[in-house]
């Protein structure tokens, strides 16, 4: 494929992705993030395979950049999902204290 076709596909993918994600209600973001994390794991494995089979220096550099970005995306997705799930946990009761103010 020529570079113009590839660039067109990337730009259209960005627009479609933005439109799809922006239409999701806030109650569905946590399950959506969990599913996206599974997809990002597959992308990371693919990036590692591409980087491992690179014979050209430019392909290797691009593969390593893909591995780093996929790793950051995967870890960030899990952090965001954990924080979102933390919002649904109940509040913990305060530790019991005696009259001196020390916890039991």
TORDOLUM-666476 format. One line per 3 residues: number of its first residue (from 0); for each residue x, y, z of C-alpha. Coordinates in steps of 0.25 Angstrom, whole numbers, m for minus. Example, Ala and Ser with C-alpha at 12.3 -4.5 7.8 and 13.67 -1.06 7.14 Angstrom:
<pts>
0 = 49,m18,31; 55,m4,29
</pts>
This chain:
<pts>
0 = 0,0,0; 5,14,m3; 7,24,9
3 = m5,33,5; m15,21,6; m9,17,20
6 = m10,31,25; m24,32,20; m28,19,28
9 = m21,24,41; m28,38,40; m42,31,37
12 = m39,22,49; m37,33,58; m50,40,54
15 = m58,27,55; m52,23,69; m54,37,74
18 = m69,37,70; m71,23,75; m65,25,89
21 = m71,39,91; m85,33,89; m83,23,101
24 = m90,26,114; m82,28,126; m88,15,133
27 = m82,7,122; m68,13,122; m62,2,132
30 = m66,m10,124; m62,m3,111; m48,0,118
33 = m47,m15,122; m49,m20,108; m40,m9,102
36 = m29,m14,112; m30,m28,106; m29,m23,92
39 = m17,m14,96; m10,m27,102; m12,m33,88
42 = m6,m21,81; 6,m22,91; 9,m36,87
45 = 8,m32,72; 18,m21,74; 27,m30,81
48 = 27,m40,70; 29,m29,59; 41,m23,67
51 = 47,m37,69; 46,m40,54; 52,m27,49
54 = 63,m28,40; 64,m13,36; 68,m2,46
57 = 56,7,43; 47,m5,45; 53,m9,58
60 = 52,6,63; 38,7,59; 35,m7,66
63 = 42,m2,79; 34,11,79; 21,2,77
66 = 25,m7,89; 27,5,98; 14,12,94
69 = 6,m1,95; 12,m4,109; 9,11,113
72 = m6,9,108; m8,m4,114; m3,0,128
75 = m10,13,128; m23,6,124; m22,m4,136
78 = m19,8,145; m31,16,140; m40,4,141
81 = m35,1,156; m38,16,160; m52,15,153
84 = m55,2,160; m50,8,173; m61,19,172
87 = m71,8,174; m66,2,186; m73,5,199
90 = m66,15,209; m58,8,220; m62,11,234
93 = m53,19,243; m44,11,253; m50,10,267
96 = m43,19,277; m44,19,292; m45,32,301
99 = m30,35,300; m31,36,285; m23,24,282
102 = m28,13,272; m31,m1,278
</pts>
